[in-house]
Amino acid sequence: MNDKCAAGTGKFIEIAASRLGVSLEEFGKFCMKADKKIQISSMCAVFTESEVISLIAKKERPENIGYGVIDSIAERLVGMAKNLHPEERVVFSGGGALNPLLVKLVSEKLGMEVSVPEQPQLLGALGAALSGLEATKKSSLSYFKYLSG
């Protein structure tokens, strides 16, 4: 996620992949073929789409544009992660963790190992479910305590 908008990085990547005509699943590998780093300055997925369209019109290689998009996301993620002062290793969750280039760039920019769990795109939902279960247990216990007087 970015710290300026509620839109997630997944939508950011999805829009770029779509505009560049690459499947979301292949986008990271595709962008690893870049031969030039292009700076993407937009912080918003909507504005990034316009920036990508403009770069396509300028005949920039799609791989280079995609690399720029992923690199810009990695920069933002690392900036936020550094505020948490990671010491040894970081666990990368969410759909973005399925993008091998994003994982590689985050790891390089942090200067440490980035672990990706199995099915990282499900961890947010799993956490929400566990949190809900815990809240339900506490609520139920309070209710039964109230009934028993």
Summary of the structure (lengths in Angstrom):
residues: 149
radius of gyration: 19.4
end to end distance: 46.1
largest distance: 74.5
contacts: 416
relative contact order: 0.13
helix: 64%
strand: 4%
